[in-house]
Amino acid sequence: MLHARDDYNGRIVDLENKIPEDEPVFLLRAQDAVAPQVVEFWADQAEGRGAKPDIVNAAHSQALEMIKWQETHAMKVPDMP
């Protein structure tokens, strides 16, 4: 699994080896000020392409949890180390 950020390689791992080593992935955290909107956009796009309601609903729920988290924690704009 290849992360967009080099500092995530080796720290964010796939313990069940379900993601190929050469597959790019992108991690969004609730502290990222734009993450909830990106997850909502992803859910809408997935739904429009025929994704099943369970995954779409899970994404919308996660976006809501991110928003709730942001209400009580510090957020920041995306950055690199």
C-alpha positions in Angstrom: 0.0 0.0 0.0 1.5 3.3 -1.1 0.4 6.4 0.9 0.3 9.9 -0.4 2.5 10.9 2.5 5.8 9.1 2.9 5.6 9.4 6.7 2.5 7.2 6.7 4.4 4.3 5.0 5.2 1.7 7.6 3.0 3.3 10.2 -0.5 2.9 8.6 -0.5 -0.7 7.7 -2.7 -3.4 6.2 -2.4 -6.3 8.7 -4.4 -8.6 6.6 -2.5 -7.8 3.4 -5.7 -7.1 1.4 -4.3 -4.0 -0.3 -1.5 -4.7 -2.8 1.9 -3.1 -2.0 1.8 -1.0 -5.1 -1.8 0.3 -4.7 -2.0 4.0 -3.9 -4.2 4.9 -0.9 -5.2 8.3 0.6 -6.0 8.8 4.3 -8.2 11.6 5.6 -8.2 12.5 9.3 -10.9 14.4 11.2 -8.3 17.1 12.1 -8.1 18.0 8.4 -10.5 20.9 8.0 -11.7 19.7 4.6 -12.0 16.0 5.3 -15.8 15.8 6.0 -16.7 17.6 2.8 -14.4 15.3 0.8 -15.9 12.2 2.4 -19.4 13.6 1.6 -18.4 14.2 -2.0 -16.9 10.7 -2.2 -20.2 9.2 -0.9 -22.3 11.2 -3.4 -20.0 10.2 -6.3 -20.0 6.5 -5.2 -23.8 6.5 -4.9 -24.1 8.1 -8.4 -21.9 5.2 -9.8 -24.1 2.6 -8.2 -22.5 1.9 -4.9 -24.6 0.0 -2.4 -26.5 2.0 0.2 -24.5 0.4 3.1 -21.1 1.9 2.0 -22.7 5.2 1.0 -24.4 5.5 4.4 -21.2 4.5 6.2 -19.3 7.3 4.4 -22.0 9.8 5.3 -22.0 8.6 8.9 -18.2 8.9 9.0 -18.3 12.5 7.6 -20.8 13.4 10.3 -18.6 11.9 13.0 -15.7 14.0 11.6 -17.8 17.1 11.9 -18.8 16.3 15.5 -15.1 15.7 16.3 -14.1 19.0 14.8 -16.6 20.8 17.0 -14.6 19.9 20.1 -11.0 19.5 18.7 -8.5 21.6 16.8 -8.6 21.3 13.1 -6.0 22.5 10.6 -5.5 22.9 6.9 -3.8 20.0 5.2 0.0 20.0 5.4 3.0 17.8 4.9 5.7 17.1 7.5 
